[in-house]
Amino acid sequence: MTELTYKIEVFEGPLDLLLSLIHKNKVDICDIPINEIFVQYMEYLDEMKKMDMDVAGEFIVMASELMLIKSKMLLPRPSENGEDPRAALAQALLEYKYIKEISEKLDEYQKEYSGRFVKETDEIPPDSGYVCPHNVTLLKSAMLRMLEKRAEETRERPDNIRPIIKRKIVPVSIKIIGVMKTLKRGGKTHFDKLFESCTSKSELVAVFMAVLELLKVNRILIHETENTQLDPSDIIVELNCTA
């Protein structure tokens, strides 16, 4: 005849055992029926001893603490606002419960994601090239012609008074707004018309950079007329209505 064997649940510690008993009895952690829980706790320890299981010292320490709490519960309290003997135990159980729940969640994540491999991010070098299907040589040549023309005008004008203040820096962002306002008024314009209000080389360069930035983000388009000879007046700049 096969000998009957009994299996009892293994707990990580006394708090784990107490939490299990509280859950099975469906009682509130902050209002533990200490007498009932203490009896069940001692029954578990007795079962461990009967099965020749090593009872850790921490289980015995907890048993003595439960007995102390039980005895304090039997004593009359000095007042209704007196400290509850179960308060420290309840706090320890709440903290243990929280940590246990977090540990179980992390264990789920570990089982789900531990076998996965993360692909390293591909390093894509920044594209400093021209992103729009436009003739860069056309723009470059037109801009060089405008700068040459401005240089000739400067040489023709007598420069008797040298400026004593530093030339102001022209923000490209301001010129971007100016170019967009000009195009929104008419829809399109000649390339050289964008530079008519420029009074310095710095402004010319700023407007040219603004045109390049708008081309890069596909906000404007350029095309040349049929009789173009790389002249700025033969280049048309217009809004990209599809952007």
Residue, then its C-alpha position, 0 to 999 in steps of 0.5 A: m500500500t502506497e503511503l500517503t504524502y502531504k504537500i504544504e505551500v512553501f512561503e518565502g518568509p513569515l510576512d509571505l505566510l501572513l499575507s496568504l492567510i489574510h488573503k484566504n480569510k478575506v480580511d482587511i490588512c489594517d484590521i487583522p483578526i489577530n487571534e484567528i490568524f495567530v491560530q492558523y499561523m501556528e498550525y502551519l508551523d506545526e505541519m512544517k515540524k511534522m513533515d521534518m521541515d526546517v523552520a526558519g528562525e524568522f518564522i519563530v520570531m514572527a510567532s512570538e510577535l503575534m503572541l505579543i500583539k495578541s496579549k496587548m489586544l486583550l489588555p484595555r487601552p488607555s483611551e480610544n485614541g491609543e495606538d493599535p498594537r497591530a499598526a506596525l504589523a499592518q504597515a509591514l504587510l502593506e509594504y511587503k504586498y506592494i513589493k511582491e506585486i511589483s516583483e511579480k510584474l517585473d517577472e512577467y516582463q522578464k519572461e516576455y522580453s528576456g528572449r528578445f534582441v534589440k536592433e541597434t539604431d542605424e546611423i544615417p549620416p546627415d544629408s547635406g545635399y540638395v533634396c529638391p529636384h532643382n538645378v543648383t548650378l542655375l541658382k549658383s550662377a544667378m547668385l554670383r551674377m547678382l553679387e558681381k553686379r552689386a560689387e560693380e555698383t559699389r565700386e562706382r559709388p564714392d565711399n568717402i565716409r567709412p562706417i564706424i559701427k559694426r555691420k548688423i547681422v541679418p537673420v535668415s529666419i527674417k528673410i524666410i518670412g519676407v520671401m514667403k510674404t512676397l510669394k503669397r502676394g503674387g504666387k510667384t516672382h522673378f528670382d532677382k525681385l527677391f533681392e531688390s530691397c537688399t542694401s548690403k551684401s549680408e542681406l543678399v546672402a541672407v535672402f539666398m540662404a532663405v531661398l535654399e532653406l525653403l527649397k529644402v523643405n519643399r515650400i517653394l519651386i524654381h524653374e527657368t524661362e525658355n530664353t534663360q542665359l543664367d540670368p537672375s531675371d529669367i528664373i521664376v520662384e513660386l509657392n509649392c501649392t502641394a506642400 
